Amino acid sequence: MCTIFLWSHCLGILCLFSSLSYIPTVMASSAAFSTYALHGSKLASRTMWANTFNEHTYSCSILQLKQSICGKPSSLSVEIPFELQPNGRLVSKNRVICSAFEVENTPSVMVGNKFQLEDVIEAQQFDRETLNAIFEVAREMELVEKNTPGSQLLKGYLMATLFYEPSTRTRLSFESAMKRLGGEVLTTENAREFSSAAKGETLEDTIRTVEGYSDIIVMRHFESGAARRAATTASIPIINAGDGPGQHPTQALLDVYTIEREIGKLDGIKVGLVGDLAYGRTVRSLAHLLAKYHDVKIYFVSPDVVRMKNDIKDYLTSMGIEWEESADLMDVASKCDVIYQTRIQRERFGERIDLYEEARGKYIVNQDVFNVLQKHAVVMHPLPRLDEITVDVDKDPRAAYFRQAKNGLYIRMALLKLLLLGW
C-alpha cells in the first residue's frame, strides 16, 4: 500500500494517510507535540504507539488530541480542504505539501495504560521491558526538545524540587525537563539550611505540606532511605534525585540509556566502575540496572578505603553477573566497552580528611588511559569532576560525559511524562 506523507507548514502538522483507502495515520506532532488525525480515519500515533479511534465524518478536518502518544480527542478542530491532483500530489489552500513512502505501525500493549510505577525510588524497580519502553519515550523526548520548543504536554502541572544537598545538573535538568514540556516549577535549593528543616521540621511534615502545592516532587536528601520515607508519606509521585550514599535511579537510567546510544547494545558488554564505589550512589544504582542484561561483566577499580560494598557484589552474584576487583586501571581500560569514572566524595568522609587524601588522585583517566581504550569504547562520568579525568581528553570522541549529561534531560522528560500522564 502506498502511504502519503502530509506536512502542513501553516499548522506544523505531520500525518500519513493511504492514497487507496483514504485512511489517515498520524505519525508525528505539532509544535506542542500534540497528535493530530484526519477525520474518517483509524488513528494511530507514532510507530511505537498505535491507538485507534473510529471517526466516519469523512470531512477534511484535523482533530487535535490532548496528549502526544496515547491521548483522547479534545474539542479543537481545524479544517484543511485539499484535492488530489492527477500527478498524485495533494494540494491544500493552506499550502499542505505531500510526498509518498512506506510505513508500518506496530501497536503497543501499553497504549493508554497508567505507568506501572507510582514513584521512582531505586533501580531495582525497573525490569528490562520497562527500561526499553522508557528509553523509547526518551527518544521521543529528544524530538520534542529539538523540534517542538514550547510543548504544552504538561501544561497545568507543577513540579516541586526539594534539594537538601547541593546539585547543579540534576536539579537543572529536572527543571528544564518540566519547563520544556510546558509545566511549572517550584524550587528550593539547599533545603537543609534554607527551609523549615533548619527549624527542626520532619521530612514527613515537609512532604505533606509541599504535596499540597504541587503534582510531583523531585527530592535529593543527605540520608539513605529518605526518598522511600517521602514516598510512603506522599499521595503524589516522588522521584529520588539521590539519597545520601544510597541510590540515584534517574542517573542510572540515563547512564544505561547513554551506554545503549554510544555502544549500540547492552548485552555482552564489559564495564569498568572506577573511583568512589563505597559512597558513590551512581555506581550502586548503575550496577543494579546492568544486572538486567545478559553476559555483562563488571570490573571494580577503586582505592581500598572506598571499595564496592558487599551488598552490591552479592546482588550481582545472585543475578549471574560476573564481576572482578582490580587495582590496574590500564588493564581494565584496555578490556572494557565503558569506563565509568567517579570522583572521590570528600563530603562522605566527615572529619577523616586523611582517608580522603589517601584515596583522592589514585586513579586518573588521562591520555595514557585513552591510548589503551578500544576505538568503540567510551568514558563516562556522572559529574561534577575534579581532577579524576584530565581536561586534555575532552575533545576525544570517546569522552561521552557531556553527551551523557544531555541525555539526562531526555530521560527526565520521559519520567515526568510517564508519572503524570502515563503511557
BELUR-V242177 format. One record per helix or strand of 3 or more residues. SS is the DSSP state (alpha for helix, beta for strand). FROM is the first residue (numbers start at 1). LEN is the number of residues. If there is no record, write none. Layout:
SS&FROM&LEN, SS&FROM&LEN
//
This chain:
beta&3&6, beta&13&6, beta&24&3, beta&35&4, beta&61&5, beta&73&7, beta&82&3, beta&90&3, beta&96&6, alpha&123&3, alpha&128&20, beta&158&6, alpha&169&12, beta&184&6, alpha&191&4, alpha&196&4, alpha&203&8, beta&216&6, alpha&226&8, beta&237&7, alpha&249&15, beta&270&5, alpha&281&10, beta&297&5, alpha&304&3, alpha&310&9, beta&322&5, alpha&329&7, beta&338&4, alpha&346&3, alpha&353&7, alpha&367&6, beta&378&4, alpha&391&3, alpha&401&21
//
